[in-house]
């Protein structure tokens, strides 16, 4: 998607350009970077399950076509589910981390989660 053209208004134009380019990007604070695909409530309504595509550690995730209500959501190369029991990543568009624990894979659900690696990020 092309960026909108901004007229030059000195520092105000530069500020607006920065907002357009970086409004969704947080600084990565970790060795593993992911792009958030989707989030849904966790088990028993506690926390969230965050579906991400791993950007720079491809061996962590798997290629998976995700389904939502029986319709294809998309096919992604390195999908991982992040358990987020505290909801601390609820509004992120990307998640960066270094330390994590592997959890048992999730089965069933509305996004065809079978075989997707599940992790919990260490605090």
Residue pairs with C-beta under 8 A, 6 or more apart in sequence:
3 20
3 21
4 20
6 13
6 16
6 17
6 20
7 13
9 16
24 93
25 93
25 94
26 92
26 93
26 94
26 96
28 94
28 96
29 96
29 97
30 96
30 97
30 98
31 56
31 57
31 97
31 98
32 54
32 56
32 57
32 60
32 96
32 97
32 98
32 100
33 54
33 55
33 56
33 94
33 95
33 96
34 52
34 53
34 54
34 55
34 80
34 82
34 94
34 95
34 96
35 52
35 53
35 55
35 93
35 94
36 50
36 51
36 52
36 89
36 92
36 93
36 94
36 95
37 51
37 52
37 53
37 66
37 73
37 74
37 76
37 79
38 50
38 51
38 66
38 68
38 73
38 111
39 48
39 49
39 50
39 51
39 84
39 89
39 90
40 48
40 49
40 51
40 110
40 111
41 47
41 48
41 49
42 48
42 49
42 83
42 84
42 85
46 85
47 83
47 84
47 85
47 86
47 87
48 84
48 87
48 89
48 90
49 81
49 82
49 83
49 84
49 106
50 81
50 82
50 84
50 89
50 92
50 95
51 66
51 79
51 80
51 81
51 82
51 111
51 116
52 61
52 79
52 80
52 81
52 82
52 95
53 61
53 76
53 77
53 78
53 79
53 80
54 60
54 61
54 78
54 79
54 80
55 78
55 94
57 78
58 77
58 78
60 78
60 80
60 117
60 119
61 76
61 77
61 78
61 79
61 80
61 116
61 117
62 78
62 79
62 115
62 116
62 117
63 75
63 76
63 77
63 78
63 79
64 75
64 76
64 79
64 112
64 115
64 116
65 72
65 73
65 74
65 75
65 112
66 72
66 73
66 74
66 75
66 76
66 79
66 111
66 112
67 73
67 110
67 111
67 112
68 110
68 111
69 110
73 111
79 116
80 116
80 117
80 118
80 119
81 106
81 113
81 116
81 117
81 118
81 119
82 89
82 95
82 118
82 119
82 120
82 121
83 103
83 118
83 119
83 120
84 90
84 121
85 120
89 95
89 121
95 121
97 121
97 122
99 121
99 122
100 119
100 120
100 121
100 122
101 119
101 120
101 122
102 117
102 118
102 119
103 118
103 119
103 120
104 118
105 113
105 114
105 115
105 116
105 117
105 118
106 113
106 114
106 116
106 118
107 113
107 114
108 114
